[in-house]
């Protein structure tokens, strides 16, 4: 694959062995920053391609996908050759599997940055887990409902990108490789901060405690109203109502599009609530990097 020298990571080569989520999301983000990414899949393929083929195809755009059986000497040798030319190796397997494949030694030998995405660390390092279980422990789901967004997986993907950048920076300074670990269980704890500190959850500021922040039924659905700051709340109160009862009664008189239009005209955060899988599909986006602008004294 050709490298994009004008992109932030245009001179970086990534080998990703991570399947499912969040590894492929992290690899896609690195690719969007210009990195040349080779995705290594087992003979059975990536399970994400089975359960969400459109998302899989979205995430591998611009990547080179190869199939290798790492339990076979030929596949193991091919992987070693890929790693020898890489800058970053991304994995999402249990530490015992990583050790079994000898990947730690291979990346150390070639001075590569290794980013491990794991569920747990320490004594629980080989314990199984997924986004749902990480969230359930931290109280960020309401049973029996399932989360619509795999928050921990997506946060893990962003942290993996961050770890890759940190590792590259360390290598630039020391000349040696780096080994960084992203622990999803820890990220679930950090993601639950809003719940732990009483910002979200039933009756809290963002959990129904404020009438100007919530969901209201309209004639054809619901609107999400986020008039949290005083200036937004004042405009909402003047245009629609103040108490929860007033707001509910007024919003129920017109369709969601009317309230969206009113929100835009008065600069109040009001949008229609869309049902899952009815939102328009956007084209994949690259990460824009802007050069800093020098501000003259006369502009300050």
C-alpha positions, 0 to 999 in steps of 0.5 A: 500500500502506498503511504501518504507522506502529507498525512499525519501518519503517512510514514507509519505502517500498522499491522492489526491482528485485532478482530471484532471491536474495538481493534478494527475501529482503532485501525480504521482511525489510524488509517484515516490519519494516513497510516498504511494498515494491513489487517491480518485475519484468521482463516475463519475471518472476522466475526464482525463481517458476519454480524455487521457486514456493512460496518466491517466494509466501512472499517477496512476501507483503504486497508490491505486484508490478508488471511493467515493461520498463525498456528501454522508455521507458514502463517507465523513466518508470514506474520513475522515478515509483516511485523519486521516492516511495521511501526505499530502492531495492534492486537486484541487477544488474551495475554496467554494467546499473545505469549503462545504466538510469541508475538511479544518477542517478535515485536521487541526484536524489531523495535515495534510499538505493540498496542494490546487491547485486553479485557482485564489485567493482573490476575484476571488477565485471561478472563473473558468479557465484552462491552456488555459485561464491562458496562453491566458491572459499572452500572451504565446499563438499565436491565433488561435493556441492552445498550445501543452503543458499545461505549466501552469498545469505542472508547477502547478504540480511541485509547488504542489510537492514543496508545499507538501515538504515545508509543511512536513518540517514545520510540522517536525519543529512545529508538526502542520499541514500546509495549502499551496495554489498553484495559477495557475494564478500566475504561468502563470504570472511567466511562461510568464517572457521570453515574458515579458522581451523580450527573446521570441516572434517574432524578439527576441533573441529566437524568430527568431532574431538570424539565429543560433537559429531557425527552418530550412526546410530539404529535409524530414522535419525540424530541430531545431537548437539551436546554441545559445552560441558563440562556438556553433554558430562558429561551425555551421557557419564553417560547414553549413553557417552564414546568415539565407539565407545561413543556409536555403539553405544548410539545404534544401539540405539533410534530417534531419537525416544527420543534426542530425548526423552532430550536434552530431559529431560537438557538435552542438544542432541540432535535427529533429522536430517530429510531435505530437504523433510520438515520441517514448514512454518512460517507466515511470521514477522514480526520482533518488536521488544520495548521495553527493560525497565528493571531495578530495583536490587532485580531485579539 
